Amino acid sequence: MNNEIEGGIKNAVERGESLEKAKQSFLNAGYSLDDIQNAINSNPMPKQPNPPISPQVQQKPTPIPQLKINQTQYPSPPQQSQYAPLPSISPTPIKPQSSSLWIIILVVFCLLILIGAGLAGLYWDRISSFLGLA
């Protein structure tokens, strides 16, 4: 197991990872801190490669060229309109159709008749005895 940890840490350090990050990675994988520390102490780790330092060259800002806008002469508007005026259109209010009103009245009337007939059928015995028909 020690060889696995040694190889993994050596590989991580050679790739540029820090020793602490490699240790944390093995801790997260479930290895004990003692095993990781023993693997580090038993085999000296290579030094981390230093990234090459490049001299910073100060760049001068590139000037933004100024755009020249051509001013175009537009013709002046005509004095008199060349077009005939549009006729004015006034919105007409929407009136409910009278046929739909009559249909509603007819349906309500039919319902009242059906309810009256149903009630008359339920109480027909009392109505006929009251009128003296029975």
Secondary structure, DSSP 8 states (H G I E B T S, - for coil): -HHHHHHHHHHHHHTT--HHHHHHHHHHHT--HHHHHHHHHHS-----------------------------------SS-SS--------------HHHHHHHHHHHHHHHHHHHHHHHHHTHHHHHHHHT--
